[in-house]
Every structure is written in structure tokens, then in C-alpha cells.
Amino acid sequence: MIIAQNISKHFGKIEALKNISFEIGKGEIVGFLGKNGAGKTTLMRILTSYLPPASGKVLIAGQDVERNPLAIRRKIGYLPENPPLYLNMTVREYLKFAARLKDIPARETRARIDKVLDDCRLLYVQNRPIAQLSKGYKQRIGIAQAIIHEPEVLILDEPTSGLDPAQIRQVRKLIRDIEHKRTVLLSTHILSEIEQIARRILIINRGELIKDRPLEGLLKDEGAATLEEVFLKLNPPQAGRSDD
């Protein structure tokens, strides 16, 4: 479903991604980890056609991302770390706008909106301006727009950012419910969330893919009880430097 072949990206003299390759099959939920600045967001933007690679190729459902960006965007649901929301719109107005952008037929729009409002627990605030809502609600609106067109692939960058524990459980259940139906690439700093959702882990460090293993195999390989132990072992803090 997702094939990345020898992806590299440069920003001036900075080599953000270095010859990264992997494949993700249909229905897989894969956790994508790395420190701030490791190259995660850059790679996700390349996968979603928002940024071109310097070299290499990405295929989504057999289609080249660079050659068919509009077709690819119809197949992908993307939640960036900061969802692009129009604060003057109500929640329902925004989702109707998102449905139009994603070419959902008019006869299906109302049903799709009602479904994502329910799935993302937004019914209570559907007629309120987005500007009046908390960060947690805004994050759920971002998730709603990412799934409203029932995409084949979901790419989620920090989907539980700003959510309280109850809301995090709801998002976790939402992602679990689509396992085997959609391919999901999930990036988050909450490693316990990855452990409970993902079956496979990709870890990037300084632009290079350093691990691509099933979760259980990765823990066994590194002699670790938790993903946090693995991550800290592979990304030890440097003396005198903060990664925040």
C-alpha cells in the first residue's frame, strides 16, 4: 500500500532524509518514531505529496505520488501536528467544506459528516465556532477531516496531542477499529500509545531509518520491556543538549 524507495531530502546543506526505504502493507498500523528534528514530519509530507523528495520514489496503492498528487490525496487522510482549521467556521461547516475539497458526492455528504461527528465525539459542539473550542476538540476536528472521505491510507502526526485521558482512549479505539481496513502510519511522542496500537515500528534518527521491526521482535532484540526503553537506548540524550 505504501512503498518508499530510497527517499532523500535536503534543505540547503542540511540532509534531512538519507536514502530511506520501506514498505507498509494494506491494513497495517505502523508506529513512526524519532526525536524532534529527526526527519519524521519531512517524510510524512513527502508521503502525502505536500513536499517533493530530492531523490527516490513513493508509491501509494501502486501510484507514483509525484506524478499523481491529486489522485493520491484522495486516497490519503492526513492529520498534521497542527490541523489546518478555519476558526470562524462551525464544526459542521468546516466538515462540509472538507467534504467538498475531497470530492465526496453531495448526496453522501450529510451522512459522512454525521458519521465522523459521532466517531470523533463532536456531536455536542457541531454548531459551535471552532475558535471557541479547546485544543482537544480542535484535534478531534482534525481527525474528523482526515477520515471523512474514508481514505485507504491514514497518516497521523501526533493525533492525541492536547487530548485528556478519556479522549485519548477514544482516539485509540477509533484507530483500532479501522485495523485491517486501512493502512495507518502513526507518529507520536507518547510511546505507550504506540505500544497499544501499532504492530510494527519504524525508528528514524538524524534522517536515517535505523529500525523497522515488529514491536515484539524489537523489544526482544533490544532486551527491553517497553518501547520507551528501546527508544532511549537507540536515542541516548547528549550531555549539555536538550531535544525539546
Legacy VTK file of the C-alpha trace (Angstrom):
# vtk DataFile Version 3.0
C-alpha trace
ASCII
DATASET POLYDATA
POINTS 244 float
0.000 0.000 0.000
2.869 2.403 0.852
6.249 1.915 -0.809
9.107 4.326 -0.129
12.167 3.774 -2.303
15.486 5.465 -1.486
13.946 8.730 -0.271
16.375 11.584 0.349
15.711 15.254 1.083
17.993 18.257 1.537
17.335 21.727 2.888
20.358 23.674 1.790
23.341 21.882 3.306
21.164 20.004 5.789
20.464 16.399 4.817
17.034 15.817 6.363
16.443 12.313 4.960
19.063 9.823 3.831
18.101 7.074 1.394
15.062 5.771 3.302
13.211 2.687 2.040
10.339 0.643 3.488
7.022 -0.965 2.553
3.766 -0.944 4.530
1.050 -3.424 3.565
-2.698 -2.928 3.416
-4.306 -2.908 6.869
-1.059 -2.454 8.819
-0.842 0.013 11.713
2.752 1.189 11.962
4.289 3.416 14.620
6.794 6.004 13.368
9.245 7.272 15.986
12.113 9.709 16.228
13.382 12.684 18.170
12.330 16.210 17.266
14.256 17.126 14.138
14.908 13.509 13.138
13.014 13.904 9.852
9.584 12.424 10.702
7.466 15.361 9.564
9.536 15.811 6.406
8.977 12.176 5.450
5.244 12.347 6.189
4.922 15.443 3.999
6.681 13.602 1.173
4.390 10.588 1.578
1.338 12.836 1.334
2.656 14.736 -1.734
2.934 18.066 0.111
6.714 18.058 -0.323
8.804 16.542 -3.158
11.831 14.363 -2.361
15.274 15.317 -3.636
15.590 11.751 -4.892
13.706 8.488 -4.628
10.105 7.499 -5.201
6.915 6.991 -3.195
4.083 4.740 -4.357
0.658 4.759 -2.705
-1.688 1.972 -3.821
0.556 1.485 -6.844
0.524 5.140 -7.936
3.538 7.439 -8.037
2.992 10.294 -5.572
4.903 12.886 -7.622
3.137 12.038 -10.887
-0.381 11.740 -9.456
-0.576 14.077 -6.427
-4.306 14.855 -6.685
-5.273 11.200 -7.053
-3.017 10.305 -4.131
-4.584 12.926 -1.860
-7.980 11.311 -2.430
-6.572 8.040 -1.118
-4.874 9.574 1.932
-6.190 11.060 5.144
-3.552 13.327 6.680
-3.531 14.860 10.134
-0.579 17.251 10.537
0.636 18.111 14.023
-1.219 21.438 13.782
-4.505 20.780 11.935
-5.395 23.421 9.293
-8.684 24.696 10.729
-10.804 27.718 9.766
-11.637 29.146 13.169
-14.569 31.288 12.017
-16.476 28.216 10.776
-18.631 25.974 12.918
-17.543 22.357 13.202
-20.259 21.172 10.804
-19.491 23.943 8.299
-15.815 23.040 8.330
-16.505 19.341 7.773
-18.850 20.202 4.902
-16.039 22.296 3.422
-13.597 19.381 3.897
-16.057 17.023 2.198
-16.219 19.309 -0.853
-12.427 19.513 -1.046
-12.233 15.723 -1.009
-14.842 15.297 -3.749
-17.414 13.486 -1.624
-20.670 13.335 -3.652
-23.291 15.804 -2.411
-25.799 13.017 -1.779
-23.328 11.360 0.642
-22.036 14.463 2.421
-24.549 14.686 5.251
-24.184 11.005 6.166
-20.380 11.213 6.117
-20.406 14.317 8.330
-22.834 12.721 10.795
-20.643 9.620 10.986
-17.373 11.432 11.731
-19.112 13.741 14.216
-20.213 10.617 16.077
-16.920 8.717 15.674
-14.892 11.680 16.947
-17.355 12.634 19.699
-18.121 16.038 18.207
-21.932 15.972 18.055
-22.295 18.201 21.124
-20.210 21.008 19.575
-21.127 20.602 15.898
-22.776 24.045 15.660
-20.200 25.990 17.646
-17.458 28.120 16.031
-14.133 26.290 16.068
-12.465 29.366 17.604
-14.441 28.801 20.821
-13.300 25.210 21.281
-10.445 23.729 23.295
-7.282 22.309 21.769
-8.597 18.812 22.400
-11.745 19.475 20.377
-9.685 21.065 17.596
-7.516 17.964 17.460
-10.588 15.759 17.088
-11.887 18.020 14.309
-8.551 17.477 12.567
-9.013 13.723 12.856
-12.565 14.017 11.538
-11.433 15.835 8.391
-8.720 13.231 7.861
-11.183 10.320 7.817
-14.325 11.904 6.331
-13.597 10.589 2.807
-12.862 7.079 4.108
-9.288 7.023 2.799
-7.287 3.879 2.137
-4.276 5.320 3.977
-4.159 7.403 7.174
-1.051 9.374 8.134
-1.388 10.817 11.626
1.153 13.192 13.172
0.589 13.473 16.953
-3.145 12.599 16.810
-3.585 12.646 20.613
-1.829 15.968 21.200
-3.855 18.087 23.624
-6.350 15.350 24.483
-7.274 14.272 28.000
-7.013 10.573 29.009
-10.645 9.803 28.131
-10.281 11.426 24.707
-7.012 9.558 24.107
-8.831 6.269 24.724
-11.486 7.274 22.191
-8.873 8.048 19.534
-7.065 4.798 20.292
-10.312 2.869 19.822
-11.024 4.736 16.590
-7.633 3.708 15.180
-8.025 0.114 16.358
-11.463 -0.115 14.752
-10.001 0.545 11.310
-7.255 -2.083 11.594
-7.242 -4.400 8.557
-9.489 -1.867 6.728
-6.998 0.958 6.268
-3.250 1.387 6.387
-2.145 3.683 9.220
1.202 5.409 9.805
1.140 6.951 13.266
3.709 9.325 14.749
3.566 10.352 18.416
5.855 11.075 21.347
3.539 9.090 23.637
5.271 5.740 23.304
2.732 3.890 25.426
0.119 4.794 22.804
2.237 3.264 20.052
2.622 0.067 22.109
-1.143 -0.292 22.444
-1.982 0.414 18.815
0.877 -0.468 16.458
2.117 -3.912 15.467
5.266 -2.648 13.750
7.749 0.133 14.495
9.859 2.384 12.278
12.504 4.466 14.057
14.314 7.326 12.362
17.436 9.046 13.683
19.173 12.001 12.020
17.384 11.314 8.760
18.199 7.613 8.620
15.856 4.675 9.177
17.586 2.711 11.947
14.867 0.202 12.868
11.999 -1.462 11.017
10.704 -4.364 13.095
7.520 -5.868 14.527
7.004 -4.475 18.030
7.504 -7.810 19.809
10.640 -8.565 17.818
12.072 -5.111 18.506
11.591 -5.477 22.273
13.217 -8.914 22.170
16.142 -7.734 20.016
16.929 -4.878 22.401
16.272 -6.832 25.622
13.685 -4.257 26.672
10.345 -4.449 28.452
8.911 -1.270 26.925
9.188 0.771 23.758
10.392 3.712 25.839
13.432 1.667 26.917
14.179 0.835 23.287
13.812 4.439 22.179
16.113 5.798 24.895
18.674 3.094 24.164
18.744 3.979 20.469
18.493 7.741 21.073
20.507 8.463 24.223
20.361 12.075 25.467
23.513 14.030 24.744
25.255 15.798 27.596
24.572 19.523 27.637
21.907 19.310 24.937
18.118 19.471 25.121
15.975 17.871 22.426
12.821 19.737 23.386
LINES 1 245
244 0 1 2 3 4 5 6 7 8 9 10 11 12 13 14 15 16 17 18 19 20 21 22 23 24 25 26 27 28 29 30 31 32 33 34 35 36 37 38 39 40 41 42 43 44 45 46 47 48 49 50 51 52 53 54 55 56 57 58 59 60 61 62 63 64 65 66 67 68 69 70 71 72 73 74 75 76 77 78 79 80 81 82 83 84 85 86 87 88 89 90 91 92 93 94 95 96 97 98 99 100 101 102 103 104 105 106 107 108 109 110 111 112 113 114 115 116 117 118 119 120 121 122 123 124 125 126 127 128 129 130 131 132 133 134 135 136 137 138 139 140 141 142 143 144 145 146 147 148 149 150 151 152 153 154 155 156 157 158 159 160 161 162 163 164 165 166 167 168 169 170 171 172 173 174 175 176 177 178 179 180 181 182 183 184 185 186 187 188 189 190 191 192 193 194 195 196 197 198 199 200 201 202 203 204 205 206 207 208 209 210 211 212 213 214 215 216 217 218 219 220 221 222 223 224 225 226 227 228 229 230 231 232 233 234 235 236 237 238 239 240 241 242 243
